[in-house]
Amino acid sequence: MSRLTISLLVLLAGGFAAAQPTGHPVPPSPLWLTYEGAQGPGAGKHIVLIAADQEYRSEQSLPMLARILAKRHGFHCTVLFLVNEKGESDPTLPIRWQKEGKGIVHEIPGLEYLKTADLMILFSRLVTLSEARIAHVIDYLESGKPIMGIRTANHGFLENFPYSKNGRSVRLGDDIFGGAFRSHHGNWHQDSTRGLVVAENKEHPVMTGVKDVWGPSDVYQCWGKGKTLDKSCTSLLLGQPLVGRKPGDAANEKKAALPIAWTKTWTGNAKKTARVFHVTMGSARDYQSEGLRRLTLNAVLWCLGMEEAIRPDLSCDYVGPYEPLESGFNYKKLGVKPRKPATYR
Protein backbone atom coordinates (compact mmCIF):
# COMPACT_ATOMS: atom_id res chain seq x y z
CA MET A 1 0.00 0.00 0.00
CA SER A 2 1.54 3.33 -1.04
CA ARG A 3 1.50 6.54 1.00
CA LEU A 4 -1.06 7.86 -1.51
CA THR A 5 -3.28 4.86 -0.80
CA ILE A 6 -3.02 5.50 2.95
CA SER A 7 -4.07 9.11 2.37
CA LEU A 8 -7.02 7.98 0.28
CA LEU A 9 -8.10 5.57 3.01
CA VAL A 10 -8.05 8.45 5.47
CA LEU A 11 -10.25 10.52 3.17
CA LEU A 12 -12.59 7.62 2.55
CA ALA A 13 -12.95 6.96 6.26
CA GLY A 14 -15.86 9.35 6.22
CA GLY A 15 -17.72 6.72 4.23
CA PHE A 16 -17.89 4.64 7.41
CA ALA A 17 -19.70 7.41 9.27
CA ALA A 18 -23.09 5.76 8.92
CA ALA A 19 -21.80 2.80 10.94
CA GLN A 20 -20.28 5.01 13.65
CA PRO A 21 -22.08 4.86 17.02
CA THR A 22 -23.90 8.10 17.77
CA GLY A 23 -21.80 10.82 19.32
CA HIS A 24 -18.24 9.78 18.53
CA PRO A 25 -16.54 12.59 16.58
CA VAL A 26 -14.26 10.35 14.50
CA PRO A 27 -15.45 8.00 11.74
CA PRO A 28 -14.29 4.37 11.86
CA SER A 29 -11.32 3.43 9.70
CA PRO A 30 -9.04 0.42 9.20
CA LEU A 31 -6.17 2.77 10.10
CA TRP A 32 -7.21 3.60 13.67
CA LEU A 33 -9.49 2.47 16.48
CA THR A 34 -12.53 4.27 17.87
CA TYR A 35 -14.27 3.47 21.15
CA GLU A 36 -17.72 4.86 21.93
CA GLY A 37 -17.97 6.21 25.44
CA ALA A 38 -20.44 4.49 27.77
CA GLN A 39 -21.95 6.21 30.80
CA GLY A 40 -19.57 7.98 33.13
CA PRO A 41 -18.00 11.30 34.07
CA GLY A 42 -16.28 11.55 30.69
CA ALA A 43 -19.52 11.52 28.70
CA GLY A 44 -19.23 13.77 25.65
CA LYS A 45 -15.46 14.26 25.93
CA HIS A 46 -12.99 12.93 23.35
CA ILE A 47 -9.49 11.60 24.02
CA VAL A 48 -6.99 10.95 21.22
CA LEU A 49 -4.25 8.46 22.15
CA ILE A 50 -1.20 8.25 19.85
CA ALA A 51 0.65 4.90 19.84
CA ALA A 52 3.86 5.46 17.89
CA ASP A 53 6.86 3.98 19.68
CA GLN A 54 9.11 1.11 18.66
CA GLU A 55 10.21 -0.30 22.02
CA TYR A 56 7.59 -0.29 24.75
CA ARG A 57 4.52 -1.77 22.98
CA SER A 58 2.28 1.31 23.05
CA GLU A 59 0.26 -0.37 20.30
CA GLN A 60 -0.94 -2.72 23.05
CA SER A 61 -1.12 -0.44 26.09
CA LEU A 62 -2.99 2.50 24.58
CA PRO A 63 -5.93 0.45 23.23
CA MET A 64 -6.13 -1.15 26.69
CA LEU A 65 -6.29 2.28 28.33
CA ALA A 66 -8.82 3.47 25.73
CA ARG A 67 -11.11 0.55 26.53
CA ILE A 68 -11.01 1.40 30.24
CA LEU A 69 -11.60 5.09 29.63
CA ALA A 70 -14.50 4.45 27.25
CA LYS A 71 -16.26 1.50 28.86
CA ARG A 72 -15.76 2.34 32.53
CA HIS A 73 -15.66 6.15 32.47
CA GLY A 74 -17.61 7.34 29.43
CA PHE A 75 -14.93 8.98 27.26
CA HIS A 76 -15.02 8.73 23.47
CA CYS A 77 -11.53 7.45 22.59
CA THR A 78 -9.57 7.29 19.35
CA VAL A 79 -6.27 5.40 19.12
CA LEU A 80 -3.93 6.42 16.30
CA PHE A 81 -0.97 4.29 15.21
CA LEU A 82 2.38 4.54 13.49
CA VAL A 83 1.61 2.67 10.26
CA ASN A 84 3.56 1.22 7.34
CA GLU A 85 2.69 1.36 3.65
CA LYS A 86 0.31 -1.58 4.09
CA GLY A 87 -1.71 0.35 6.64
CA GLU A 88 -0.48 -1.88 9.48
CA SER A 89 0.48 -0.70 12.93
CA ASP A 90 4.24 -1.16 12.66
CA PRO A 91 6.54 -0.64 15.66
CA THR A 92 9.40 -2.18 13.66
CA LEU A 93 9.77 0.84 11.36
CA PRO A 94 13.28 2.36 11.56
CA ILE A 95 14.04 5.93 12.58
CA ARG A 96 16.38 8.38 10.85
CA TRP A 97 19.21 7.60 13.26
CA GLN A 98 19.36 4.13 11.71
CA LYS A 99 21.01 3.48 8.36
CA GLU A 100 17.90 1.78 7.01
CA GLY A 101 15.76 4.72 8.13
CA LYS A 102 17.70 7.48 6.38
CA GLY A 103 15.23 9.99 4.94
CA ILE A 104 12.17 8.15 6.26
CA VAL A 105 8.96 10.11 6.80
CA HIS A 106 6.62 8.32 9.18
CA GLU A 107 2.85 8.20 8.92
CA ILE A 108 0.31 8.50 11.73
CA PRO A 109 -3.10 8.67 10.03
CA GLY A 110 -5.86 10.56 11.80
CA LEU A 111 -3.84 13.33 13.43
CA GLU A 112 -6.27 15.82 11.94
CA TYR A 113 -8.80 14.60 14.49
CA LEU A 114 -6.77 16.22 17.26
CA LYS A 115 -8.89 19.26 16.49
CA THR A 116 -11.85 17.42 18.07
CA ALA A 117 -9.87 16.18 21.08
CA ASP A 118 -10.34 17.36 24.65
CA LEU A 119 -7.10 15.58 25.65
CA MET A 120 -4.09 14.25 23.73
CA ILE A 121 -2.19 11.29 25.18
CA LEU A 122 1.15 10.99 23.37
CA PHE A 123 3.33 7.88 23.36
CA SER A 124 5.66 8.35 20.40
CA ARG A 125 9.41 7.84 20.07
CA LEU A 126 11.77 9.62 17.63
CA VAL A 127 9.15 9.86 14.90
CA THR A 128 9.66 12.06 11.82
CA LEU A 129 6.43 13.39 10.31
CA SER A 130 5.67 15.48 7.25
CA GLU A 131 5.09 19.21 7.77
CA ALA A 132 1.37 18.70 7.20
CA ARG A 133 1.14 15.95 9.84
CA ILE A 134 3.25 17.61 12.54
CA ALA A 135 1.23 20.80 12.07
CA HIS A 136 -1.77 19.03 13.63
CA VAL A 137 0.28 18.26 16.74
CA ILE A 138 1.59 21.81 17.02
CA ASP A 139 -1.90 23.25 16.54
CA TYR A 140 -3.03 21.09 19.46
CA LEU A 141 -0.11 22.26 21.62
CA GLU A 142 -1.20 25.85 20.91
CA SER A 143 -4.84 25.16 21.76
CA GLY A 144 -4.56 25.35 25.54
CA LYS A 145 -6.10 21.90 25.83
CA PRO A 146 -4.41 19.41 28.17
CA ILE A 147 -1.47 17.21 27.25
CA MET A 148 -0.35 13.85 28.64
CA GLY A 149 2.97 12.22 27.78
CA ILE A 150 3.90 8.61 28.50
CA ARG A 151 7.48 7.26 28.68
CA THR A 152 9.15 8.17 25.35
CA ALA A 153 6.83 11.10 24.62
CA ASN A 154 9.52 13.48 25.89
CA HIS A 155 11.59 12.48 22.85
CA GLY A 156 8.59 11.77 20.70
CA PHE A 157 9.74 13.46 17.47
CA LEU A 158 13.23 13.25 16.00
CA GLU A 159 13.17 15.88 13.25
CA ASN A 160 10.86 18.50 11.78
CA PHE A 161 9.31 19.90 14.94
CA PRO A 162 8.82 23.45 13.62
CA TYR A 163 7.44 25.03 16.78
CA SER A 164 8.79 28.26 18.22
CA LYS A 165 7.81 30.76 20.89
CA ASN A 166 9.19 34.26 21.26
CA GLY A 167 11.70 33.51 18.51
CA ARG A 168 13.08 30.40 20.21
CA SER A 169 12.55 26.77 19.26
CA VAL A 170 10.18 24.92 21.55
CA ARG A 171 11.58 21.68 22.95
CA LEU A 172 8.88 19.07 23.32
CA GLY A 173 10.61 17.35 26.22
CA ASP A 174 12.20 20.10 28.27
CA ASP A 175 9.74 22.91 27.60
CA ILE A 176 6.38 21.17 27.30
CA PHE A 177 6.80 17.95 29.30
CA GLY A 178 9.31 19.22 31.85
CA GLY A 179 12.24 16.96 30.97
CA ALA A 180 13.72 15.08 28.01
CA PHE A 181 15.34 11.65 28.04
CA ARG A 182 19.10 11.96 28.45
CA SER A 183 20.10 8.54 29.75
CA HIS A 184 18.92 5.41 31.52
CA HIS A 185 19.32 6.03 35.24
CA GLY A 186 18.25 2.46 35.90
CA ASN A 187 19.81 -0.49 34.09
CA TRP A 188 18.13 -0.73 30.68
CA HIS A 189 16.09 -3.95 30.37
CA GLN A 190 17.93 -5.36 33.40
CA ASP A 191 16.23 -3.96 36.50
CA SER A 192 12.82 -2.57 37.42
CA THR A 193 11.18 0.41 39.10
CA ARG A 194 9.24 0.86 42.33
CA GLY A 195 7.08 3.97 42.59
CA LEU A 196 7.47 6.05 45.77
CA VAL A 197 4.80 8.64 46.53
CA VAL A 198 6.22 12.13 47.11
CA ALA A 199 5.15 12.75 50.71
CA GLU A 200 4.50 16.49 50.46
CA ASN A 201 2.23 15.97 47.44
CA LYS A 202 0.43 12.82 48.54
CA GLU A 203 -2.87 14.73 48.76
CA HIS A 204 -2.71 15.84 45.12
CA PRO A 205 -5.84 14.62 43.28
CA VAL A 206 -3.75 12.53 40.86
CA MET A 207 -2.42 10.48 43.78
CA THR A 208 -5.87 9.50 45.10
CA GLY A 209 -5.84 5.78 45.86
CA VAL A 210 -2.49 5.25 44.11
CA LYS A 211 -0.29 2.59 45.71
CA ASP A 212 1.99 -0.32 44.84
CA VAL A 213 3.29 1.11 41.56
CA TRP A 214 5.87 -1.21 40.05
CA GLY A 215 7.03 -2.03 36.55
CA PRO A 216 9.85 -3.80 34.69
CA SER A 217 11.00 -0.69 32.81
CA ASP A 218 13.89 1.36 34.20
CA VAL A 219 14.05 4.92 35.51
CA TYR A 220 14.87 7.72 33.05
CA GLN A 221 17.34 10.54 33.70
CA CYS A 222 15.56 13.51 32.12
CA TRP A 223 17.76 16.43 33.21
CA GLY A 224 21.35 17.55 32.79
CA LYS A 225 24.14 16.57 35.15
CA GLY A 226 23.45 17.77 38.67
CA LYS A 227 19.94 18.92 37.78
CA THR A 228 16.48 17.58 38.51
CA LEU A 229 12.83 18.43 37.96
CA ASP A 230 12.25 22.16 37.49
CA LYS A 231 10.46 24.10 40.23
CA SER A 232 7.65 24.81 37.77
CA CYS A 233 6.70 21.12 38.01
CA THR A 234 4.93 19.32 40.84
CA SER A 235 6.60 15.97 41.51
CA LEU A 236 4.10 13.25 42.43
CA LEU A 237 5.97 9.96 42.16
CA LEU A 238 9.63 8.98 42.41
CA GLY A 239 11.06 5.91 40.74
CA GLN A 240 13.44 3.78 42.81
CA PRO A 241 15.60 1.43 40.71
CA LEU A 242 15.60 -2.11 42.10
CA VAL A 243 18.34 -4.73 41.91
CA GLY A 244 16.12 -7.15 40.00
CA ARG A 245 12.97 -7.54 37.95
CA LYS A 246 10.47 -8.57 40.59
CA PRO A 247 8.21 -6.28 42.67
CA GLY A 248 9.72 -7.47 45.95
CA ASP A 249 13.35 -7.02 44.95
CA ALA A 250 15.53 -4.72 47.05
CA ALA A 251 16.25 -1.12 46.17
CA ASN A 252 19.52 -0.43 44.41
CA GLU A 253 21.16 1.73 47.05
CA LYS A 254 23.70 3.01 44.52
CA LYS A 255 20.95 4.70 42.50
CA ALA A 256 18.82 7.48 43.96
CA ALA A 257 15.09 7.67 43.34
CA LEU A 258 14.24 10.22 40.62
CA PRO A 259 10.94 11.86 39.64
CA ILE A 260 8.92 9.69 37.25
CA ALA A 261 5.51 11.42 37.33
CA TRP A 262 4.69 15.11 37.65
CA THR A 263 2.34 17.89 36.61
CA LYS A 264 3.03 21.30 35.09
CA THR A 265 1.47 23.75 32.66
CA TRP A 266 2.28 24.87 29.12
CA THR A 267 1.42 28.24 27.58
CA GLY A 268 2.00 28.69 23.86
CA ASN A 269 1.96 31.70 21.59
CA ALA A 270 -1.81 31.96 21.84
CA LYS A 271 -1.43 32.62 25.60
CA LYS A 272 -3.71 29.71 26.43
CA THR A 273 -2.49 27.65 29.37
CA ALA A 274 -2.77 23.86 29.28
CA ARG A 275 -2.46 21.36 32.07
CA VAL A 276 0.35 18.85 31.46
CA PHE A 277 1.00 15.45 33.02
CA HIS A 278 4.06 13.34 32.25
CA VAL A 279 4.96 9.85 33.44
CA THR A 280 8.23 8.21 32.41
CA MET A 281 7.08 4.72 33.30
CA GLY A 282 4.60 3.24 30.85
CA SER A 283 5.79 0.15 29.01
CA ALA A 284 2.94 -2.22 28.17
CA ARG A 285 4.03 -4.50 31.01
CA ASP A 286 4.36 -1.57 33.41
CA TYR A 287 0.64 -1.10 32.83
CA GLN A 288 -0.04 -4.49 34.36
CA SER A 289 0.38 -2.53 37.61
CA GLU A 290 -3.04 -1.45 38.89
CA GLY A 291 -1.30 1.42 40.65
CA LEU A 292 0.07 2.80 37.38
CA ARG A 293 -3.31 2.42 35.66
CA ARG A 294 -4.97 4.30 38.54
CA LEU A 295 -2.34 7.04 38.40
CA THR A 296 -3.00 7.44 34.67
CA LEU A 297 -6.79 7.42 35.05
CA ASN A 298 -6.59 10.06 37.78
CA ALA A 299 -4.23 12.12 35.62
CA VAL A 300 -6.72 12.04 32.73
CA LEU A 301 -9.41 13.47 34.99
CA TRP A 302 -7.02 16.05 36.47
CA CYS A 303 -5.82 17.14 33.02
CA LEU A 304 -9.44 17.77 32.03
CA GLY A 305 -10.18 19.77 35.18
CA MET A 306 -12.41 17.00 36.51
CA GLU A 307 -10.83 16.55 39.95
CA GLU A 308 -14.25 16.25 41.55
CA ALA A 309 -14.75 12.95 39.71
CA ILE A 310 -11.60 11.34 41.14
CA ARG A 311 -12.29 8.69 43.79
CA PRO A 312 -10.06 5.95 45.22
CA ASP A 313 -12.57 3.29 44.12
CA LEU A 314 -12.82 4.25 40.43
CA SER A 315 -12.41 1.12 38.36
CA CYS A 316 -9.20 0.72 36.40
CA ASP A 317 -9.83 -2.97 35.73
CA TYR A 318 -9.12 -4.27 32.24
CA VAL A 319 -11.90 -4.47 29.69
CA GLY A 320 -11.17 -7.75 27.94
CA PRO A 321 -7.86 -9.65 27.91
CA TYR A 322 -4.52 -7.86 28.20
CA GLU A 323 -1.40 -9.91 27.51
CA PRO A 324 1.34 -7.44 26.59
CA LEU A 325 4.63 -8.44 25.03
CA GLU A 326 7.99 -7.54 26.54
CA SER A 327 9.78 -4.34 25.66
CA GLY A 328 12.80 -4.28 23.39
CA PHE A 329 14.05 -4.22 19.82
CA ASN A 330 14.61 -7.94 19.20
CA TYR A 331 11.33 -8.08 17.35
CA LYS A 332 11.55 -11.65 16.10
CA LYS A 333 12.38 -13.06 19.53
CA LEU A 334 9.69 -10.98 21.21
CA GLY A 335 7.00 -11.80 18.65
CA VAL A 336 6.59 -8.19 17.56
CA LYS A 337 5.50 -7.69 13.95
CA PRO A 338 3.29 -5.38 11.89
CA ARG A 339 -0.40 -5.99 12.51
CA LYS A 340 -3.64 -4.37 11.43
CA PRO A 341 -4.91 -1.86 14.02
CA ALA A 342 -8.08 -3.97 14.40
CA THR A 343 -5.85 -6.65 15.99
CA TYR A 344 -5.62 -4.51 19.10
CA ARG A 345 -9.30 -3.72 19.50
C-alpha positions as CSV (number, residue, x, y, z in Angstrom):
1,M,0.0,0.0,0.0
2,S,1.5,3.3,-1.0
3,R,1.5,6.5,1.0
4,L,-1.1,7.9,-1.5
5,T,-3.3,4.9,-0.8
6,I,-3.0,5.5,2.9
7,S,-4.1,9.1,2.4
8,L,-7.0,8.0,0.3
9,L,-8.1,5.6,3.0
10,V,-8.1,8.4,5.5
11,L,-10.3,10.5,3.2
12,L,-12.6,7.6,2.5
13,A,-12.9,7.0,6.3
14,G,-15.9,9.4,6.2
15,G,-17.7,6.7,4.2
16,F,-17.9,4.6,7.4
17,A,-19.7,7.4,9.3
18,A,-23.1,5.8,8.9
19,A,-21.8,2.8,10.9
20,Q,-20.3,5.0,13.6
21,P,-22.1,4.9,17.0
22,T,-23.9,8.1,17.8
23,G,-21.8,10.8,19.3
24,H,-18.2,9.8,18.5
25,P,-16.5,12.6,16.6
26,V,-14.3,10.4,14.5
27,P,-15.4,8.0,11.7
28,P,-14.3,4.4,11.9
29,S,-11.3,3.4,9.7
30,P,-9.0,0.4,9.2
31,L,-6.2,2.8,10.1
32,W,-7.2,3.6,13.7
33,L,-9.5,2.5,16.5
34,T,-12.5,4.3,17.9
35,Y,-14.3,3.5,21.1
36,E,-17.7,4.9,21.9
37,G,-18.0,6.2,25.4
38,A,-20.4,4.5,27.8
39,Q,-22.0,6.2,30.8
40,G,-19.6,8.0,33.1
41,P,-18.0,11.3,34.1
42,G,-16.3,11.5,30.7
43,A,-19.5,11.5,28.7
44,G,-19.2,13.8,25.7
45,K,-15.5,14.3,25.9
46,H,-13.0,12.9,23.3
47,I,-9.5,11.6,24.0
48,V,-7.0,10.9,21.2
49,L,-4.3,8.5,22.1
50,I,-1.2,8.3,19.8
51,A,0.6,4.9,19.8
52,A,3.9,5.5,17.9
53,D,6.9,4.0,19.7
54,Q,9.1,1.1,18.7
55,E,10.2,-0.3,22.0
56,Y,7.6,-0.3,24.8
57,R,4.5,-1.8,23.0
58,S,2.3,1.3,23.0
59,E,0.3,-0.4,20.3
60,Q,-0.9,-2.7,23.0
61,S,-1.1,-0.4,26.1
62,L,-3.0,2.5,24.6
63,P,-5.9,0.5,23.2
64,M,-6.1,-1.1,26.7
65,L,-6.3,2.3,28.3
66,A,-8.8,3.5,25.7
67,R,-11.1,0.5,26.5
68,I,-11.0,1.4,30.2
69,L,-11.6,5.1,29.6
70,A,-14.5,4.5,27.2
71,K,-16.3,1.5,28.9
72,R,-15.8,2.3,32.5
73,H,-15.7,6.2,32.5
74,G,-17.6,7.3,29.4
75,F,-14.9,9.0,27.3
76,H,-15.0,8.7,23.5
77,C,-11.5,7.4,22.6
78,T,-9.6,7.3,19.4
79,V,-6.3,5.4,19.1
80,L,-3.9,6.4,16.3
81,F,-1.0,4.3,15.2
82,L,2.4,4.5,13.5
83,V,1.6,2.7,10.3
84,N,3.6,1.2,7.3
85,E,2.7,1.4,3.6
86,K,0.3,-1.6,4.1
87,G,-1.7,0.3,6.6
88,E,-0.5,-1.9,9.5
89,S,0.5,-0.7,12.9
90,D,4.2,-1.2,12.7
91,P,6.5,-0.6,15.7
92,T,9.4,-2.2,13.7
93,L,9.8,0.8,11.4
94,P,13.3,2.4,11.6
95,I,14.0,5.9,12.6
96,R,16.4,8.4,10.8
97,W,19.2,7.6,13.3
98,Q,19.4,4.1,11.7
99,K,21.0,3.5,8.4
100,E,17.9,1.8,7.0
101,G,15.8,4.7,8.1
102,K,17.7,7.5,6.4
103,G,15.2,10.0,4.9
104,I,12.2,8.1,6.3
105,V,9.0,10.1,6.8
106,H,6.6,8.3,9.2
107,E,2.9,8.2,8.9
108,I,0.3,8.5,11.7
109,P,-3.1,8.7,10.0
110,G,-5.9,10.6,11.8
111,L,-3.8,13.3,13.4
112,E,-6.3,15.8,11.9
113,Y,-8.8,14.6,14.5
114,L,-6.8,16.2,17.3
115,K,-8.9,19.3,16.5
116,T,-11.9,17.4,18.1
117,A,-9.9,16.2,21.1
118,D,-10.3,17.4,24.6
119,L,-7.1,15.6,25.6
120,M,-4.1,14.3,23.7
121,I,-2.2,11.3,25.2
122,L,1.1,11.0,23.4
123,F,3.3,7.9,23.4
124,S,5.7,8.3,20.4
125,R,9.4,7.8,20.1
126,L,11.8,9.6,17.6
127,V,9.2,9.9,14.9
128,T,9.7,12.1,11.8
129,L,6.4,13.4,10.3
130,S,5.7,15.5,7.3
131,E,5.1,19.2,7.8
132,A,1.4,18.7,7.2
133,R,1.1,16.0,9.8
134,I,3.3,17.6,12.5
135,A,1.2,20.8,12.1
136,H,-1.8,19.0,13.6
137,V,0.3,18.3,16.7
138,I,1.6,21.8,17.0
139,D,-1.9,23.3,16.5
140,Y,-3.0,21.1,19.5
141,L,-0.1,22.3,21.6
142,E,-1.2,25.9,20.9
143,S,-4.8,25.2,21.8
144,G,-4.6,25.4,25.5
145,K,-6.1,21.9,25.8
146,P,-4.4,19.4,28.2
147,I,-1.5,17.2,27.2
148,M,-0.4,13.9,28.6
149,G,3.0,12.2,27.8
150,I,3.9,8.6,28.5
151,R,7.5,7.3,28.7
152,T,9.2,8.2,25.3
153,A,6.8,11.1,24.6
154,N,9.5,13.5,25.9
155,H,11.6,12.5,22.9
156,G,8.6,11.8,20.7
157,F,9.7,13.5,17.5
158,L,13.2,13.2,16.0
159,E,13.2,15.9,13.3
160,N,10.9,18.5,11.8
161,F,9.3,19.9,14.9
162,P,8.8,23.4,13.6
163,Y,7.4,25.0,16.8
164,S,8.8,28.3,18.2
165,K,7.8,30.8,20.9
166,N,9.2,34.3,21.3
167,G,11.7,33.5,18.5
168,R,13.1,30.4,20.2
169,S,12.6,26.8,19.3
170,V,10.2,24.9,21.6
171,R,11.6,21.7,23.0
172,L,8.9,19.1,23.3
173,G,10.6,17.3,26.2
174,D,12.2,20.1,28.3
175,D,9.7,22.9,27.6
176,I,6.4,21.2,27.3
177,F,6.8,18.0,29.3
178,G,9.3,19.2,31.8
179,G,12.2,17.0,31.0
180,A,13.7,15.1,28.0
181,F,15.3,11.7,28.0
182,R,19.1,12.0,28.4
183,S,20.1,8.5,29.8
184,H,18.9,5.4,31.5
185,H,19.3,6.0,35.2
186,G,18.3,2.5,35.9
187,N,19.8,-0.5,34.1
188,W,18.1,-0.7,30.7
189,H,16.1,-4.0,30.4
190,Q,17.9,-5.4,33.4
191,D,16.2,-4.0,36.5
192,S,12.8,-2.6,37.4
193,T,11.2,0.4,39.1
194,R,9.2,0.9,42.3
195,G,7.1,4.0,42.6
196,L,7.5,6.0,45.8
197,V,4.8,8.6,46.5
198,V,6.2,12.1,47.1
199,A,5.1,12.8,50.7
200,E,4.5,16.5,50.5
201,N,2.2,16.0,47.4
202,K,0.4,12.8,48.5
203,E,-2.9,14.7,48.8
204,H,-2.7,15.8,45.1
205,P,-5.8,14.6,43.3
206,V,-3.8,12.5,40.9
207,M,-2.4,10.5,43.8
208,T,-5.9,9.5,45.1
209,G,-5.8,5.8,45.9
210,V,-2.5,5.2,44.1
211,K,-0.3,2.6,45.7
212,D,2.0,-0.3,44.8
213,V,3.3,1.1,41.6
214,W,5.9,-1.2,40.1
215,G,7.0,-2.0,36.6
216,P,9.8,-3.8,34.7
217,S,11.0,-0.7,32.8
218,D,13.9,1.4,34.2
219,V,14.1,4.9,35.5
220,Y,14.9,7.7,33.1
221,Q,17.3,10.5,33.7
222,C,15.6,13.5,32.1
223,W,17.8,16.4,33.2
224,G,21.3,17.6,32.8
225,K,24.1,16.6,35.2
226,G,23.4,17.8,38.7
227,K,19.9,18.9,37.8
228,T,16.5,17.6,38.5
229,L,12.8,18.4,38.0
230,D,12.2,22.2,37.5
231,K,10.5,24.1,40.2
232,S,7.7,24.8,37.8
233,C,6.7,21.1,38.0
234,T,4.9,19.3,40.8
235,S,6.6,16.0,41.5
236,L,4.1,13.3,42.4
237,L,6.0,10.0,42.2
238,L,9.6,9.0,42.4
239,G,11.1,5.9,40.7
240,Q,13.4,3.8,42.8
241,P,15.6,1.4,40.7
242,L,15.6,-2.1,42.1
243,V,18.3,-4.7,41.9
244,G,16.1,-7.2,40.0
245,R,13.0,-7.5,37.9
246,K,10.5,-8.6,40.6
247,P,8.2,-6.3,42.7
248,G,9.7,-7.5,46.0
249,D,13.4,-7.0,45.0
250,A,15.5,-4.7,47.1
251,A,16.2,-1.1,46.2
252,N,19.5,-0.4,44.4
253,E,21.2,1.7,47.1
254,K,23.7,3.0,44.5
255,K,20.9,4.7,42.5
256,A,18.8,7.5,44.0
257,A,15.1,7.7,43.3
258,L,14.2,10.2,40.6
259,P,10.9,11.9,39.6
260,I,8.9,9.7,37.2
261,A,5.5,11.4,37.3
262,W,4.7,15.1,37.6
263,T,2.3,17.9,36.6
264,K,3.0,21.3,35.1
265,T,1.5,23.8,32.7
266,W,2.3,24.9,29.1
267,T,1.4,28.2,27.6
268,G,2.0,28.7,23.9
269,N,2.0,31.7,21.6
270,A,-1.8,32.0,21.8
271,K,-1.4,32.6,25.6
272,K,-3.7,29.7,26.4
273,T,-2.5,27.7,29.4
274,A,-2.8,23.9,29.3
275,R,-2.5,21.4,32.1
276,V,0.4,18.8,31.5
277,F,1.0,15.5,33.0
278,H,4.1,13.3,32.3
279,V,5.0,9.8,33.4
280,T,8.2,8.2,32.4
281,M,7.1,4.7,33.3
282,G,4.6,3.2,30.9
283,S,5.8,0.1,29.0
284,A,2.9,-2.2,28.2
285,R,4.0,-4.5,31.0
286,D,4.4,-1.6,33.4
287,Y,0.6,-1.1,32.8
288,Q,0.0,-4.5,34.4
289,S,0.4,-2.5,37.6
290,E,-3.0,-1.5,38.9
291,G,-1.3,1.4,40.7
292,L,0.1,2.8,37.4
293,R,-3.3,2.4,35.7
294,R,-5.0,4.3,38.5
295,L,-2.3,7.0,38.4
296,T,-3.0,7.4,34.7
297,L,-6.8,7.4,35.0
298,N,-6.6,10.1,37.8
299,A,-4.2,12.1,35.6
300,V,-6.7,12.0,32.7
301,L,-9.4,13.5,35.0
302,W,-7.0,16.1,36.5
303,C,-5.8,17.1,33.0
304,L,-9.4,17.8,32.0
305,G,-10.2,19.8,35.2
306,M,-12.4,17.0,36.5
307,E,-10.8,16.5,39.9
308,E,-14.2,16.2,41.6
309,A,-14.7,12.9,39.7
310,I,-11.6,11.3,41.1
311,R,-12.3,8.7,43.8
312,P,-10.1,5.9,45.2
313,D,-12.6,3.3,44.1
314,L,-12.8,4.3,40.4
315,S,-12.4,1.1,38.4
316,C,-9.2,0.7,36.4
317,D,-9.8,-3.0,35.7
318,Y,-9.1,-4.3,32.2
319,V,-11.9,-4.5,29.7
320,G,-11.2,-7.7,27.9
321,P,-7.9,-9.6,27.9
322,Y,-4.5,-7.9,28.2
323,E,-1.4,-9.9,27.5
324,P,1.3,-7.4,26.6
325,L,4.6,-8.4,25.0
326,E,8.0,-7.5,26.5
327,S,9.8,-4.3,25.7
328,G,12.8,-4.3,23.4
329,F,14.1,-4.2,19.8
330,N,14.6,-7.9,19.2
331,Y,11.3,-8.1,17.3
332,K,11.6,-11.7,16.1
333,K,12.4,-13.1,19.5
334,L,9.7,-11.0,21.2
335,G,7.0,-11.8,18.7
336,V,6.6,-8.2,17.6
337,K,5.5,-7.7,14.0
338,P,3.3,-5.4,11.9
339,R,-0.4,-6.0,12.5
340,K,-3.6,-4.4,11.4
341,P,-4.9,-1.9,14.0
342,A,-8.1,-4.0,14.4
343,T,-5.9,-6.7,16.0
344,Y,-5.6,-4.5,19.1
345,R,-9.3,-3.7,19.5
